[in-house]
Amino acid sequence: MKVPNVYMTTNRYNKILYTGVTSNIINRIKQHKDKHYNGFTSRYNCDKLVFYREFPSMIEAIAFEKKIKSGNRMKKEKLINEMNPDWKDLSKGWYE
């Protein structure tokens, strides 16, 4: 089942933030962890899921992703801290 999600990943030191949108968050985070694609997330080791939010439609998810990407780091950190104040990997246990 496809469910639109906006998500943010970071590296192990919580220094770099990546924001993305997907219809299959479990598969997409696994791709980040496996460094499936050469690009920003593999180059900066952004494979720790620290935020995600489901949306009823992909149009709404994309609009929210654009809103996050246009904001500054402080706004992104606020979203993460509201959901995940310890910045734990929210995907822990998904693949075991």
Residue pairs with C-beta under 8 A, 6 or more apart in sequence:
2 23
2 24
3 23
3 24
3 25
3 54
4 21
4 22
4 23
4 54
4 55
4 56
4 57
4 58
4 60
4 61
5 21
5 22
5 23
5 25
5 52
5 53
5 54
5 55
5 61
6 19
6 20
6 21
6 52
6 53
6 55
6 61
6 64
6 65
6 68
7 19
7 20
7 21
7 22
7 25
7 28
7 29
7 49
7 51
7 52
7 53
8 17
8 18
8 19
8 20
8 49
8 50
8 51
8 52
8 68
8 76
8 79
8 80
9 17
9 18
9 20
9 29
9 32
9 41
9 46
9 47
9 48
9 49
9 50
10 16
10 17
10 18
10 46
10 48
10 50
10 87
11 44
11 45
11 46
11 47
11 48
12 45
12 48
14 48
14 50
14 87
16 44
16 45
16 46
17 46
17 73
17 76
18 40
18 41
18 44
18 46
19 65
19 68
19 69
19 76
20 28
20 65
21 58
21 61
21 62
21 65
22 28
23 58
25 52
26 91
26 94
29 47
29 49
29 91
29 94
30 36
30 94
30 95
31 37
32 41
32 42
32 46
32 47
32 49
33 47
33 91
33 95
35 41
35 42
35 47
36 42
40 46
41 47
48 87
48 89
48 91
49 89
49 90
49 91
50 80
50 84
50 87
50 88
50 89
50 90
51 79
51 80
51 83
51 84
51 90
52 83
52 90
53 64
53 83
55 61
55 64
68 75
68 76
68 79
80 87
84 90
